[in-house]
Amino acid sequence: MTGGPMGWFRRLGPGLLWAGTAVGVSHLVQSTRAGAGYGLSLAWIVVVAHVLKYPAFEAGPRYTAATGRSLLEAYRRQGRGALAVFFAITVSTMCIVEAAIAVVTAGMASALVTDAVSVSGWAATLLGLAVLLSATGGFKALDAAMKAMVLLLTGSTALAVVLLLPQTSWAALSPWPPLPALDAATIGFLVAFVGWMPAPFDTAVWHSMWSVEKVREDAGFDRRAARIDFHVGYVGTALLALLFVFLGAAVLHGRDIELPAQAPAFARTFVDVYASVLGEASRPVVLTAAFATMLSTTLAVADGFARALAGCVRRFGGEEAPGEAVDRPVYLASLVGIAVGSWGIVAFLTANLKALVDLATTVSFVLTPVLAWMNYRAVTSDEVPEAHRPGPWLVLGHQVGVVAMTVFSIGYVGFRLAGG
């Protein structure tokens, strides 16, 4: 990585795209809700989730750097059943997830630009923008747009925290807060929170596919560059999640203010409460950060799902060649289909959106150990040269993560079956 700071920044790509998918509902909405409802009690959840899930997410760029192929090829080699599991997860969640993201983004756009346009109108505009950007500009345009939005998001969020620090009542925010009572409501929220913290595991496949594209665009994106790129995105998402938990705790916790379920009302309440504490000058800062967060997620998730769907279709037909480009016609058809399906959910099933999102996050939570195990098998398989395989400590991390997530998943299913 040469060429000074700007050359270093230009070399980044898949890691920031992955961060764009992660820093969305799980951060802006769920992390803020965690802080608002539980103070700093759940901040440790963010750290534990990132540590436990690190090996499985790191498998994406590692496998691609070693083989030149995406994780979908690794799944294909594990048998059609593994590929079918991933395909089923993608098809069953893609429109629900994108609809949830589009609704929140539309609410932010309504508050930032104008509320004269309906939520479904804003959602249609934003989903259309995602299709247009991905279809015409391809990976390069998405890469450039994501870098601009990540810079805006990081700067705006950091500034909001700096403005808030002098006014924070630390007496009410213990650095060692007590654990919340594990009642049904808290367990349900924890499952949704952990299910998408920092992101669902299927995004590891997207990361590997973006890495393949990055190598096609930049031959200098080697193994070392891929590792740095991944860690910048991964550590950055962890820090931003902690910042949003702090913002929710410092501004909302104990103020008896509930974040509304409807997107426009959520956006206004979110910004109004911050402005009441930080002053009116903070309003554009907070709102810009929130909108940048959700817009980046809308764009990246649309591309990720479409790319994964196109890749799955091709992998069912045979082996992936190193550096293989995405199947363009299937990719474009998937992109349009996801946008139309997502808008249909926004327009006609908004009342059931929370239930659908809860279902999607719960599915992500329960299936987490399955995908984690598949990723572990991928990076320890024979097609990965021994020098590129994870070391003993990372192998142990994989194994501990799979076991822990399996215990959590089984425990949650048992809890639900028992009537919890």
Protein Blocks (a to p, Z undefined) as FASTA:
>chain_A
ZZijmlmmmmgmklmmmmmmmmmmkmmmmmmmmmmmnojmlmmmmmmmmmmmmmmmmmmm
mmmmmnopafklmmmmnojklmmmmmmmmmmmmmmmmmmmmmmmmmmmmmmmomkbcfkl
mmmmmmmmmmmmmmmnommlmmmmmmmmmmmmmmmmmmmmmmmmmmpcfklmcfbdcddd
ddfklmmmmmmmmmmccbdfklmmmmmmmmmmmmmmmmklcfklmmmmmmmmmmmmmmmm
mmmmmmmmmmmgonlpacdfblklmmmmmmmmmmmmnopklmmmmmmmmmmmmmmmmmmm
mmmmmmmmmmmmmmmnoccdehiacdfklmmmmmmmmmmmmmmmmmmmmmmmmmmmmmmm
mmmmmmmmmmmmmmmmmmmmmklcfklpccfklmmmmmmmmmmmmmmmmmmmmmmmnoZZ
